[in-house]
Every structure is written in structure tokens, then in C-alpha cells.
């Protein structure tokens, strides 16, 4: 049994919140659409709750404050890059202060369906300044574990098409102008996103999980790793 | 932080800053009217006015949902939207852009609310420095009286009630405004504010404002070619319409 880490923020943190009060566990699952994130998280919640551990879930574009406005703006594709970036940061901050922080203080396990890394990766592939992003997301607490579900773009395209019969505009990075064809654009964009995640992995040290495998195999690995994080109490 | 002139923008940006009740909005409005009358390409932009972000901001304020962090970020989003979609293209097109409040409002308010100064400044670092920033400095009592005269209903965040300075909104407002003023004064030199005497009468202030603007900016370069030239296709359309109207008559 190793000693529990003392919680800290990536940067300046948030006013009136002492990171040391943030007990609980913050576990992040990252990955593209079609990487099996939702399935894995549902399984994990089920497993944690049946073993008597209180959990709370958060994710992108789920805040009370701006999720509706953000969705609307994205539909119309009317916002410029910095604006969209700050809008997502607002969405994140709202959930951070109203859900994540209170839950951690109360000793809950917070399962985050994507975190600042996806937001940063999206902006990095669009040429935004890394220093600017790091400062902006200095409000985020460092999680106890981050799993990146890695799936080859060719496999992602198959999973997305079999589920929705179409490829999402943003998940295909159509705004970047890689290709007019959504199929080609999707492959190029997802490859770029994987590249960004691999670069960030060096800084943030997250766990890359091979999610080309069956859902069961992935879940087994996640449970094993999460168990060892929870044991450090 | 470089100014738009230093970044070789053809346009120029003028900002006014100061407390509520310092008289800045009146002055920039009168400046706008003058520039328009002079035939200058001018655009006016107000703090917190982006169409897309507005509904989220007002929801947050009404329900008192905002923390210092989300308050700061939602205003940064609003500013970024106006900056990227209006200010930048207009400045590229050689406009004089007038801003009632600029990033310094966020620097002053958000830091007063407890946000780290470096974090706030970093978030706004995409914005260039105005070519002229006029800071309207009125005595705190003068500003307060202008706003509090008639005891209006102060809004929760406007009065800084989220800071727990006082249970009385009027008292809270006074303390909050005092702290914001200190923040403004602290950055005045760093960002080259030109301090205007907000206690002076309005007409006299406007004379000074106009003089300052014409000294700092070569206004004749920003004149609109008059009358506004129409693209060729529209000329033709107009002639055709007129002919058809003749026929109808």
C-alpha cells in the first residue's frame, strides 16, 4: 500500500478552494467517440456502486450554466476558435466547482467522461498556443488516474458508422479543412488527435489503454488499475 | 502587450475604463457622435454584449450560479466572441473601434473577486492593447452617488454580494467599487492609461477627449469615402428597378 498523494492543481487553481480538502478520487477516462468510453464508464459505475463506493459522473458539455448555449453555438458553427475554447472552459469550470469539488470534498469517486486533455488536444491540433491553454486549465485538479482509450482511426470509423451510420462534423474535424470528404477528414483528424494525446502523455503521464480489444478485456484492465488507485487510502 | 498600431493594423482601438458612474459611457457616446459626424468609419462595442454568450451570462447571474472563476470565464468568452467576430475584422478594415470597457475591466473585477492576476491576464492574452485607453477617475463618492441616487435595486453580482463584504447591498457595493478602483489605479501606469478627471463637467471633459483623440490619431486617414460606393452589381439592379417602376407608373 503506497501513501496517498496530496491533491494539487495543475496551475493557479480556483479561488477559495484548498486542494488539500479534495479527498475522494478523481478518475478520468479519455478517448475519441467510438473508443468505448461510455460503455466502460457505465460498467465502472456499476462495479464501484455495487462494491459500496459512492460515485459521481461528469463530462464535457454537461454544465447547467452553458451546455445549452454551447450546443446551439456548435450547431450553427458560428464561434471562432478562442471563443469556443473559452466557452468549453466555462462549461468545465462550472462542473468543476459545482460537482467535482463538492464530491471530492465529501470523499466520493468522481468519474470524468473526458477532461481537460480532450479540450486541450482539440485546440492544439487547431494551432492554439499551448502556454495559453496550460494557463487556462491551471484551474483543474490533477486526477488520481487518467486512462486514454486508444483505438486506431480505421477501427473508430467502423465503430462510428455502425452505430450512427454517419460521422460527426466536429469529431471529423471538418472545420480544419483537411479534406472535403468527411471520411478522409475523420481519419486524418483522429490521427492528429492521437498524435496530440501521445505528445501530452509525456507531460501528464496518463495510462494508454489498448481499446482495440473487446469491451470485457478493457474493463478488466481498468478495474485492476482503478483498484490499485483506490487501495492507496 | 502590443497596441493595434504596433501590430500594423490599419484601424485603431480606443477604450474607456472606470467605475460605474464615472461618466465614461457618456463620454464615449459623445465621442462616437462626433466621429460619425466627421465622416469617420467608427464602430462601438460594449462590454458583455455578445449575442451568443448573453443568455448564459444572464442565466448565471439571475440564478446566482457564478463563482469568481466561471464569472471570469464567461466574460472572457463574451469578449473573445466580440473580439474575433467584430473587432478584429473591423480593425483590419481600417475602422476606429470604440470600446466601453476592455480587458482591464476583467483584470480589475476578477482579481477583486479573488482570481489570480496571472491567470486572468493569461486568458486575455490574445487581445492587443488599445491605442488609447482613457481611464475616467471620479471620486469614489461621486461615482457611488451617481449610481446610488434614487436607491436603485442593485443586482447581486453588480453589488459584489458574492464576496460577502456586507449583508447590505449598498454597503457591499461601496466596498466592492472601492477595491476595483484600487485595482485600476494599480495598473494605470503599466497599461498607459490616460487619466481623465471624471469630476469635471461633461462638456469640458468632452472637449478634452476630442482633443486627445485628434492628437493621438490622424483622423483624416479614417474617413469614409462618401457617399458609400455600391458594388457594381447593385448599381445595375437599382437602375433596372427604377426602369420597372417607371413602366409601372
Interface residues (C-beta under 8 A of the other chain):
Chain A: X11 X12 X13 X14 X15 X16 X64 X65 X66 X68 X69 X72 X73 X78 X79 X80 X81 X82 X83 X85 X86 X87 X89 X90 X93 X94 X96 X97 X98 X131 X132 X135 X136 X138 X139
Chain B: X52 X53 X55 X56 X59 X60 X65 X66 X67 X68 X69 X70 X73 X74 X76 X77 X80 X81 X83 X84 X85 X113 X114 X115 X116 X118 X119 X122 X123 X125 X126
